[in-house]
Amino acid sequence: MRYRNKLGAAVLFLMLIHGLALFAGFFAPYNFAEQTRDRPFAPPTRLHFVDDQGRTHLVPFVYDAADMSDSSLHAPVTRSLRPIQFLVRGTPYKIAGVFSANVHLFGVQEPARIFLFGTDALGRDQFSRFLYGAQISLMAGSLAAGLSVALGGALGAVAGFYGGHIDECVTRMTELFLAAPWLYLLLGVRAALPLHVPEWQSFVLLVGVLGLIGWARPARLVRGIVLSVKERQFVLAARGFGASDAHLLCRHVLPETYGVILTQFSILVPQYVLAEVTLTFFGVGVGEPVPSWGSLLSVLQQYSVLVSYWWMFIPAIFLVPIFFAYFQISDALQEHFQSVPL
């Protein structure tokens, strides 16, 4: 029962995060590339419920801000109230890259602006970029993890089931990939490419390399399970009745590995998301203007930003519960499958 509560809470939280990413255009008040050049490094906008006259408002509001080209100005100068509006029309966007829309969850009337996470050096809304960046980072992590467990599961199952030279070859390959320094491999692959690579090619390359170098651990775990399962009585009985190798694998052997595959997937997703963030942080991932969580944090390489604008750390803070939720799922899955009798 405890693992069910843990699993349910983590799944609901991640469903919320992925929903925000999928409908980023709706939840984000601005486009990720929209710039407000007169407000570089603007702090997070304060939401008010009580005005200067002491009156309480049910709907939160903001004040019109003066020219914030001087980032030391942290308080609005003009005092015109701009209530938060919901379901407002704004910059067009696409839902899941297919359906066009222009309705946003919230916004404020011009010339007021609302920056929940502040802005970057170009005056771009960090909250909007965080939501759009989730599409890149979460998709990269999920696709790379799916590629790793699919490739590792297939190779591990074949190696464990057939043994012999196939098993020996796959085992040596897993040892090689487990020992290989993947970070230097990624840097080497990126260095061999042209300086300017289209964003979609960088994304595909990142996902492909991460997925291809991470298959070794799932393969080794699946191989161990298959070696054990193929010697059980029900498998031997099915073979004695003339079942083919494909039938034995699909019907009797592979179902025993689903627990390990699901657990490995939930472990690899946050690892690959962190890998994408790290690589983009150092400039070898998906480049501008497409946002990712790594590009949001790359500005922290500048010492002046690091010590002066605390709100630039907000995206990093929100990554912690996301990673924790994935690890909670892996722990719950492992606890569940260990409690299931073999």
Number of C-alpha atoms within 10 A of each C-alpha: 7 10 16 14 11 16 21 15 15 22 16 12 15 18 12 12 15 17 13 18 25 19 19 27 28 27 21 24 25 27 18 22 16 14 17 18 16 15 24 20 26 28 23 18 19 14 15 17 14 14 14 8 6 8 8 12 12 9 12 16 21 23 24 20 20 17 13 21 15 12 15 11 15 14 13 16 13 10 13 13 16 19 20 17 15 12 13 17 15 18 16 14 20 15 15 13 9 8 8 12 15 15 18 23 15 18 23 19 15 9 10 16 20 27 20 17 21 23 28 24 14 16 21 24 29 28 23 25 27 25 26 25 23 21 21 21 26 22 19 25 26 20 17 29 28 22 22 29 28 18 19 28 26 17 24 29 26 19 25 25 24 14 15 10 10 14 19 12 12 22 19 11 13 22 13 13 16 15 10 12 11 16 13 10 14 19 14 11 14 17 11 9 10 7 9 8 13 10 15 12 11 18 19 15 17 25 23 16 17 26 25 17 22 23 27 25 20 25 27 21 18 27 27 16 19 23 18 12 21 20 11 11 10 13 18 14 11 14 15 10 9 10 14 11 12 10 13 19 19 10 12 17 22 19 10 16 19 14 16 20 22 17 21 21 24 23 19 26 24 23 19 25 25 19 21 28 27 19 20 24 22 15 14 19 24 28 20 12 10 15 24 26 27 28 26 22 19 17 17 17 11 9 9 10 17 14 9 12 17 12 20 24 16 16 19 15 10 11 14 10 13 16 18 13 21 24 21 21 24 22 17 21 22 17 14 16 14 11 9 7 5 7
